[in-house]
Amino acid sequence: AGAGETVVQVAAVSRQGYADMLMSALPQPDSPAAVHQSPQDKLLHVQIGPFATKKDTEVMRQRLIGDGYNAIVK
């Protein structure tokens, strides 16, 4: 993914209630959190972004890891 297309995924969960709980606990930067459903795995992917630069994406990933999340860049 190029600049402006990367997101930080916080979790992939099976229940909407879990996704909603995560959404309310996440920091809301300029790129707000959203839930995306993937038809391939039927999970709800809680993500923040997209970010303008890869550096911005990595800064948010590190912040979330510091908060105890298993955040990954997608």
PARO-124960 format. One record per residue (C-alpha): x, y, z; residue number from 1. Coordinates in pm, 1 decimal. Layout:
BEGIN
<atom x="X" y="Y" z="Z" palum="NUM"/>
...
END
This chain:
BEGIN
<atom x="0.0" y="0.0" z="0.0" palum="1"/>
<atom x="120.8" y="347.5" z="-80.1" palum="2"/>
<atom x="96.9" y="666.8" z="120.4" palum="3"/>
<atom x="-257.2" y="739.1" z="226.3" palum="4"/>
<atom x="-356.3" y="374.7" z="197.8" palum="5"/>
<atom x="-201.4" y="220.3" z="508.5" palum="6"/>
<atom x="-401.9" y="154.7" z="820.7" palum="7"/>
<atom x="-321.0" y="18.1" z="1164.0" palum="8"/>
<atom x="-527.3" y="-285.9" z="1254.5" palum="9"/>
<atom x="-592.8" y="-322.7" z="1624.1" palum="10"/>
<atom x="-786.3" y="-648.9" z="1619.8" palum="11"/>
<atom x="-994.4" y="-890.4" z="1418.0" palum="12"/>
<atom x="-1290.6" y="-1006.6" z="1623.8" palum="13"/>
<atom x="-1592.0" y="-1226.7" z="1564.1" palum="14"/>
<atom x="-1858.2" y="-1025.3" z="1749.2" palum="15"/>
<atom x="-1988.8" y="-675.7" z="1688.5" palum="16"/>
<atom x="-1997.3" y="-608.9" z="2063.3" palum="17"/>
<atom x="-1621.5" y="-664.5" z="2086.6" palum="18"/>
<atom x="-1561.5" y="-436.3" z="1789.8" palum="19"/>
<atom x="-1780.3" y="-163.6" z="1943.3" palum="20"/>
<atom x="-1597.1" y="-189.9" z="2275.5" palum="21"/>
<atom x="-1259.7" y="-155.6" z="2103.5" palum="22"/>
<atom x="-1379.8" y="138.5" z="1896.5" palum="23"/>
<atom x="-1486.5" y="330.3" z="2206.3" palum="24"/>
<atom x="-1151.9" y="265.0" z="2379.3" palum="25"/>
<atom x="-926.3" y="367.7" z="2089.9" palum="26"/>
<atom x="-766.8" y="709.7" z="2052.3" palum="27"/>
<atom x="-940.4" y="910.7" z="1780.2" palum="28"/>
<atom x="-666.2" y="1079.2" z="1575.5" palum="29"/>
<atom x="-721.5" y="1274.5" z="1253.7" palum="30"/>
<atom x="-784.1" y="935.6" z="1091.4" palum="31"/>
<atom x="-1063.0" y="784.9" z="1300.5" palum="32"/>
<atom x="-1116.6" y="419.8" z="1380.5" palum="33"/>
<atom x="-1351.1" y="208.9" z="1170.7" palum="34"/>
<atom x="-1466.3" y="-150.3" z="1149.1" palum="35"/>
<atom x="-1425.3" y="-334.3" z="820.2" palum="36"/>
<atom x="-1570.6" y="-675.7" z="751.3" palum="37"/>
<atom x="-1374.9" y="-910.0" z="529.7" palum="38"/>
<atom x="-1572.4" y="-1167.6" z="331.4" palum="39"/>
<atom x="-1265.3" y="-1393.8" z="324.7" palum="40"/>
<atom x="-1255.7" y="-1457.1" z="699.8" palum="41"/>
<atom x="-1590.5" y="-1318.7" z="824.5" palum="42"/>
<atom x="-1414.1" y="-1126.0" z="1101.7" palum="43"/>
<atom x="-1463.5" y="-763.1" z="1199.0" palum="44"/>
<atom x="-1132.9" y="-579.9" z="1150.2" palum="45"/>
<atom x="-1094.5" y="-280.6" z="1383.1" palum="46"/>
<atom x="-861.4" y="-34.8" z="1209.1" palum="47"/>
<atom x="-738.8" y="323.5" z="1237.4" palum="48"/>
<atom x="-651.0" y="517.0" z="922.9" palum="49"/>
<atom x="-569.0" y="559.7" z="646.4" palum="50"/>
<atom x="-263.6" y="767.5" z="724.8" palum="51"/>
<atom x="-95.6" y="1016.5" z="490.9" palum="52"/>
<atom x="252.5" y="872.5" z="539.0" palum="53"/>
<atom x="407.6" y="545.4" z="646.5" palum="54"/>
<atom x="576.4" y="735.2" z="930.4" palum="55"/>
<atom x="236.4" y="848.9" z="1063.2" palum="56"/>
<atom x="114.2" y="489.6" z="1039.9" palum="57"/>
<atom x="413.5" y="360.9" z="1234.8" palum="58"/>
<atom x="377.2" y="630.4" z="1502.1" palum="59"/>
<atom x="17.1" y="522.3" z="1561.9" palum="60"/>
<atom x="114.6" y="153.1" z="1562.7" palum="61"/>
<atom x="380.0" y="216.5" z="1828.1" palum="62"/>
<atom x="133.3" y="421.5" z="2035.2" palum="63"/>
<atom x="-120.5" y="138.2" z="2026.4" palum="64"/>
<atom x="143.9" y="-122.3" z="2113.7" palum="65"/>
<atom x="237.4" y="96.8" z="2409.7" palum="66"/>
<atom x="-129.5" y="90.0" z="2513.2" palum="67"/>
<atom x="-123.7" y="-291.0" z="2507.1" palum="68"/>
<atom x="-278.4" y="-361.3" z="2167.2" palum="69"/>
<atom x="-133.3" y="-610.4" z="1918.8" palum="70"/>
<atom x="-137.8" y="-351.0" z="1640.0" palum="71"/>
<atom x="-22.3" y="-429.2" z="1287.1" palum="72"/>
<atom x="12.7" y="-225.1" z="969.7" palum="73"/>
<atom x="-210.5" y="-332.5" z="679.7" palum="74"/>
END
